[in-house]
Amino acid sequence: MASSTSSFTKPFQKILDPTKIGTWNVVRRPPIENKSVIQGKTREQGSNAFKTHQSKEGTRLRKALNALTHGKNIFVYHNIRTNQVVYSLTRYLEKNNVLRQLFYHGKKTVPATLRKDMWVPYYSVHFADTKIGLRAYHLLREFSMQRQLSPPREMITISDRYLDQKRPRDPEKAKEFDEKYMSKIGWLMEKKERARVVMDQKATSVADVAAVLAIQEEEVRNGFADGKRGYITRSARRRRREARKKEEEYANKAAGRIASFEETLSSKVVDYKVEDTSQNDPALQGGNVKVLWTDVHDARFAEAWPERVRHGELDLSRDHVMPGQKPIYDVEVLADDAFKEKEAKQA
């Protein structure tokens, strides 16, 4: 009788991006066994206690996933109606984070809730160092807040350029418009117009990013984020040790949750792993920064970009979640040399 040999096949390993799986249903409501002990009693899946516990576990899992890349990515969205801009550390928008960035400029300038169909991806900024990314995020929020609360006077002043943009096309209406506003050049705009101008941050946000990255170049040269800047007192060292101990405890708990999530997703065929692969990105080596655009032409809103910035494009997306980088396919290059002017032959 012929003997059969059993062959063991190793499961295929697949790496998951922690920034992209936060909106999955299996993350928002992780699977929990029925009849689990919740608050000292066994609960059915249809009970309110079970659903509340499942929702809370999903929130804890999302926070654990976000901790892997916290501060390394800044995702920017803009409003398609008002051109307001908000910054997020996650690919998906969170209601409280968005509403905190919107300031009151008059009636109906702050929405009652977050309408995700009104916010679309604008661009994203990616860093190799968490501290540098968080520093850029704080500067961008500060610049946006300062411009909205104390806008430059030339921004909210009636000018010839402003009148050219607002002038109606109808000749009779244009004549009435000129009679009303031509004598008011140099005056402040009306309240509703001021609100509309201040809320439009689509161009100024790009200029802010370029300025922040230029500021950070000087900060890095002065020793920012290397942990050796300035004198640290004894009490400050003690507080830092306690903070690092708490961070380590939280990291261990988060690692446990992620490991349990990986085990839930994995099977005999596929072995899923949640890892941060940004360190392997060649565009982020050597302290470089990568900026991905929905429309790369928007980068022209900035006067200049630092040399360490690498630009790319965002992939197309049909939902409100920020997509990943657009794949670059291998294509035949027809001409890669610089064009040179043909020298005229001397007679």
C-alpha positions in Angstrom: 0.0 0.0 0.0 1.4 3.4 -1.0 2.1 5.7 1.9 0.9 9.3 1.7 2.9 12.1 3.1 1.2 15.2 4.6 2.7 18.4 3.6 2.4 21.5 5.8 1.8 24.7 4.0 2.7 28.0 5.7 -0.1 30.5 5.7 0.2 33.5 3.4 1.2 36.6 5.5 -0.6 39.9 4.7 0.4 43.3 6.2 -2.4 45.6 7.1 -2.0 49.4 7.3 -3.2 50.5 10.8 -4.3 53.9 9.4 -6.7 52.4 6.9 -8.6 49.8 8.9 -10.1 52.1 11.5 -13.3 52.4 9.5 -13.8 48.6 9.1 -16.9 47.2 10.7 -14.9 44.5 12.3 -12.8 47.2 14.1 -15.8 49.4 15.1 -17.7 46.4 16.5 -15.1 43.6 17.1 -16.6 40.0 17.4 -17.4 39.0 21.0 -18.7 35.6 21.9 -22.3 35.3 22.9 -23.0 34.7 26.6 -19.8 36.6 27.5 -19.5 37.9 31.1 -20.1 41.6 31.0 -20.5 43.6 34.2 -20.6 40.4 36.2 -23.4 38.7 34.2 -23.6 36.7 31.0 -25.1 38.8 28.3 -27.0 38.0 25.1 -25.8 39.6 21.8 -29.1 41.5 21.5 -28.9 43.1 24.9 -28.0 46.7 25.4 -25.1 45.9 27.8 -23.6 43.6 25.1 -23.9 46.3 22.4 -22.5 49.0 24.7 -19.5 46.8 25.6 -18.9 45.9 22.0 -18.9 49.6 21.0 -16.5 50.5 23.8 -14.2 47.7 22.8 -14.2 49.0 19.2 -13.2 52.5 20.5 -10.3 51.0 22.5 -9.2 49.0 19.5 -9.2 52.1 17.2 -7.2 54.0 19.7 -4.7 51.1 19.9 -4.4 51.1 16.1 -4.0 54.9 15.9 -1.2 54.7 18.5 1.0 52.8 16.1 1.3 55.8 13.7 0.3 58.6 16.0 1.8 61.9 14.8 3.4 60.5 11.7 0.5 61.5 9.4 -1.5 64.6 9.0 -4.7 64.3 6.9 -6.3 67.5 5.6 -9.9 67.8 4.5 -11.7 70.8 3.0 -15.4 71.7 2.8 -16.7 71.7 -0.7 -19.1 74.6 0.0 -17.2 77.0 2.2 -13.6 75.9 1.6 -13.0 75.5 5.3 -10.0 73.3 6.1 -9.6 70.9 9.1 -6.6 68.8 10.1 -6.8 65.2 11.4 -4.3 62.7 12.8 -6.5 59.8 11.4 -7.7 59.0 7.9 -11.3 59.3 9.0 -12.9 62.4 10.4 -14.0 62.5 14.0 -17.0 64.7 14.8 -15.6 66.4 17.9 -12.2 67.0 16.3 -13.7 68.7 13.3 -16.2 70.9 15.2 -13.5 72.1 17.6 -11.6 73.6 14.6 -14.6 75.6 13.3 -15.0 79.0 14.7 -18.1 81.1 14.9 -18.1 83.9 12.3 -21.8 84.7 12.2 -25.1 82.9 11.7 -24.9 79.5 10.1 -21.1 79.4 10.0 -20.7 76.5 12.4 -22.7 73.4 11.6 -24.7 71.6 14.2 -23.1 68.3 13.3 -20.6 66.7 11.0 -21.8 66.1 7.4 -19.2 63.8 5.9 -20.6 64.3 2.4 -19.5 68.0 2.6 -15.9 67.2 3.5 -13.5 65.7 0.9 -9.8 64.8 1.1 -7.5 67.7 0.2 -3.9 66.5 0.9 -1.9 64.5 3.4 1.5 65.1 5.0 3.7 62.2 6.1 6.7 62.2 8.5 9.3 59.7 9.7 9.4 61.1 13.2 6.4 61.3 15.5 7.6 64.4 17.4 8.2 66.4 14.2 4.8 65.4 12.9 3.0 66.4 16.1 4.9 69.7 16.1 3.7 70.4 12.6 0.1 69.5 13.5 0.1 72.0 16.4 1.6 74.8 14.3 -0.9 74.3 11.5 -3.8 74.4 14.1 -2.3 77.6 15.6 -1.8 79.3 12.3 -5.4 78.5 11.3 -6.8 79.7 14.6 -4.8 83.0 14.5 -5.9 83.8 11.0 -9.6 83.2 11.8 -9.6 85.1 15.1 -7.4 87.9 14.0 -7.3 88.1 10.2 -5.0 90.5 8.4 -6.7 93.8 7.5 -5.9 93.5 3.8 -7.7 90.1 3.8 -11.0 91.6 4.8 -10.8 95.0 3.0 -12.7 95.9 -0.1 -10.2 96.2 -3.0 -10.3 96.4 -6.8 -9.5 92.7 -7.1 -12.4 91.9 -4.7 -14.8 94.0 -6.8 -13.7 92.4 -10.0 -14.5 89.0 -8.6 -17.9 90.0 -7.2 -19.1 92.2 -10.1 -22.2 90.8 -11.9 -22.0 90.0 -15.6 -25.3 91.8 -16.4 -24.3 95.4 -17.5 -27.2 97.0 -15.6 -26.5 95.1 -12.4 -22.8 95.7 -12.8 -23.5 99.5 -13.1 -25.5 99.4 -9.9 -22.8 97.4 -8.2 -20.1 99.9 -9.1 -22.2 102.8 -7.9 -22.6 101.1 -4.5 -19.1 99.8 -3.9 -16.6 101.9 -6.0 -16.6 104.6 -3.3 -16.0 102.0 -0.6 -12.6 100.8 -1.7 -10.5 100.5 1.5 -13.5 99.9 3.7 -14.0 96.7 5.7 -16.3 94.1 4.0 -19.8 93.4 5.3 -20.1 90.9 8.1 -21.3 88.1 5.8 -18.6 88.7 3.3 -15.9 88.9 6.0 -17.0 85.5 7.3 -16.9 84.0 3.8 -13.4 85.3 3.1 -12.0 84.2 6.5 -13.6 80.7 6.2 -11.9 80.2 2.8 -8.6 78.5 3.9 -7.9 76.4 0.9 -5.0 78.5 -0.4 -3.7 79.7 3.0 -3.6 76.1 4.3 -1.1 75.1 1.6 1.0 78.2 2.3 0.9 77.3 6.0 2.2 73.8 5.4 5.1 75.1 3.3 5.9 77.7 6.0 5.7 75.1 8.8 8.1 72.7 7.1 10.5 75.5 6.5 10.3 76.5 10.2 10.9 72.9 11.2 14.1 72.7 9.2 15.6 75.5 11.5 14.1 73.8 14.6 15.7 70.4 13.7 19.1 72.1 13.2 18.7 73.6 16.7 18.2 70.2 18.3 14.4 69.8 18.3 13.2 66.2 18.9 16.6 64.8 19.8 15.9 64.8 23.6 19.1 66.8 24.4 17.9 70.4 24.2 18.3 72.6 27.2 18.7 71.9 30.9 16.2 69.6 32.6 15.5 69.9 36.3 15.3 66.9 38.7 11.5 67.2 39.0 11.2 67.4 35.2 13.3 64.2 34.9 11.0 62.5 37.4 7.9 63.6 35.5 9.4 62.4 32.3 10.2 59.0 33.8 6.7 58.6 35.1 5.3 59.6 31.7 7.5 57.1 29.9 6.4 54.4 32.3 2.7 55.2 31.6 3.4 55.2 27.9 5.0 51.8 28.1 2.1 50.4 30.0 -0.4 51.8 27.5 1.8 50.5 24.6 1.7 47.0 26.1 -2.1 47.0 26.5 -2.4 48.3 22.9 -0.1 45.6 21.6 -2.2 43.0 23.4 -5.4 44.3 21.8 -3.8 44.4 18.3 -2.4 40.8 18.8 -5.9 39.6 19.7 -7.4 41.4 16.7 -4.8 39.8 14.4 -5.6 36.4 15.8 -9.3 37.0 15.1 -8.7 38.0 11.5 -6.2 35.3 10.7 -7.0 31.8 9.4 -5.1 28.7 8.2 -4.7 30.3 4.8 -3.9 33.9 5.6 -2.0 35.3 8.5 -2.8 39.0 9.1 -0.3 41.4 10.7 -0.9 45.0 11.6 2.4 46.9 11.1 3.5 50.5 10.5 5.4 50.2 7.2 6.2 54.0 6.8 9.8 53.4 8.0 10.4 51.4 4.8 9.2 54.2 2.5 12.2 55.6 0.6 10.5 59.0 0.3 10.8 59.5 4.0 14.5 58.5 4.4 17.0 61.2 5.5 14.4 63.4 7.3 12.4 63.9 4.1 8.6 64.7 4.2 6.1 63.4 1.8 3.0 65.4 0.7 0.3 63.6 -1.3 -2.3 65.7 -3.2 -5.8 65.1 -4.5 -4.9 67.7 -7.2 -1.1 68.2 -7.4 -1.7 71.7 -8.9 -2.8 72.9 -5.5 0.8 72.8 -4.4 1.3 76.1 -6.4 -0.6 78.0 -3.6 2.8 78.0 -1.8 5.5 80.3 -2.9 8.3 77.8 -2.3 8.8 74.3 -0.8 11.8 73.1 1.2 14.1 70.7 -0.7 13.3 67.8 1.7 9.7 67.7 0.6 8.6 65.0 -1.8 5.3 65.4 -3.6 2.9 62.7 -4.8 -0.8 62.1 -5.6 -3.6 60.5 -3.6 -5.5 57.6 -5.1 -9.1 58.2 -6.2 -11.7 57.5 -3.6 -15.5 57.4 -3.7 -16.1 57.8 0.0 -15.1 60.5 2.6 -12.0 58.5 3.9 -8.6 59.7 2.9 -7.2 57.3 0.3 -3.6 56.0 0.1 -0.9 57.0 -2.3 -1.7 56.6 -6.0 0.2 53.6 -7.3 3.0 54.3 -9.8 3.1 51.8 -12.5 6.2 50.9 -14.5 6.0 52.6 -17.9 8.4 53.1 -20.6 10.1 56.5 -20.4 10.2 58.2 -23.8 12.5 61.1 -22.9 14.2 61.6 -19.5 17.1 63.9 -20.4 16.9 67.7 -20.3 16.0 69.5 -23.5 19.1 71.3 -24.8 19.1 74.1 -27.3 20.9 73.2 -30.5 24.1 75.2 -30.9 24.3 77.3 -34.1 27.2 76.4 -36.4 29.8 79.1 -36.8 30.5 80.2 -40.4 
